[in-house]
Amino acid sequence: MILHQTRGDERATTSTWRVRVAVRVPRNDGTDLLSDATRRVETTDGVDGVEVVELRDIEPTLSATVVTVEFRVEAELTESALESRLADAPGTETVEHVEPA
């Protein structure tokens, strides 16, 4: 006898989130601060789209500039998963806020 297990429709749904992230942008990177910060958030695993809502803060340091940006993010992730992946993304200093948009 052969047994088959049928799984229901498990496709992830894309959600829209509003996030505030502080990102470290190296000096002399050749791009503008917002483009670099956006690129870093876009490359986060599970993020499908990113739109800048507002530049919140710019903090120059010796080797980089930390920019805090509010983004609208499309992702197939839960709130906690998105926050965790953004926190682990290269250049992220802090994830200050994640909420449904």
N, C-alpha and C positions, 0 to 999 in steps of 0.2 A: 504494500500500500504506500502511495506517495502522498505526503501532506504538503499543502501549499499555504503559505501565510500571505494574506492580502493586506496591504497597508492602505490606509486612506490617503487622501490628497494632502501631501506634506509640503507643498510649495510655500516658501517663505513669502511674506508680503512686505512690500517696501513701505516704510514709514518716513514721515518728515519730522525732523528734530530741530530744535533751536539749541545751539551749543555755544559756549564762550570758552575759548581756549587761548592760553598764553603759549606762544611758539617762539623758540630761539632761532633767529635768522642770522647766519654767519655774515660777517662784514665782507665786502668785496665779492659777493656771490654773483654779481652781474645782473641780478633781477631786482625789481622793486619789492618792498617789504610785503605788501599784500599778495602779490603773485606768488612769492616764495612760501608764505604762510598757507595760502590756499592749496598750493601743490602738495605741501606736507600733509594736510588734512585729507586731500583727495586720494593720496596713496595709502591711506589707512585701510586695512583689510576689511571688507564688508561695506565700505562707503561707496555709493553709486553716483552721487552728485553733490556738489558743494556750491553755495552761493554766499558771497560776503553780504552781511546785513549792515555791520557797523564796525569801524575801527575804534576800539575802546581806549587803548593806551599804547604808548611807545616808550620803552625804557632802554636807552643805550648802555652798553657795557663795553669793556675793553675789546673783547674778541667777537662780540655779536650784539644784535639788538633783539630785545624781547618785545614782541608785539602781542597785544591781547585783542582778539578779534571775535566778534559774534558772527556765527555762520548759520545758514539754513542748510541742513544736511539730509540727503535722501539715503537711507540705509535699510538693509534687510536684517536689522539687529534689534534686540531689546534695549531698553534704556541702559541697564547695567553693562551689557556687552559692549555697547557703543562707547560708554564712558571708559571702560577698561581698555578697549583697543585704541582709543584716542590717547589715553595716558601712556600707552606703550609705544606710540608712534615716534619715530625719530624727530628730535627737535622739540617735542612737547615739554613745556615746563610744568604747567598745571592745566587741569580741566576744571574750570570754575563753575560750570553750569551745564546741565543737560535736561531738556524738557521737551515734551511733544509740542510741535508747532501748530 
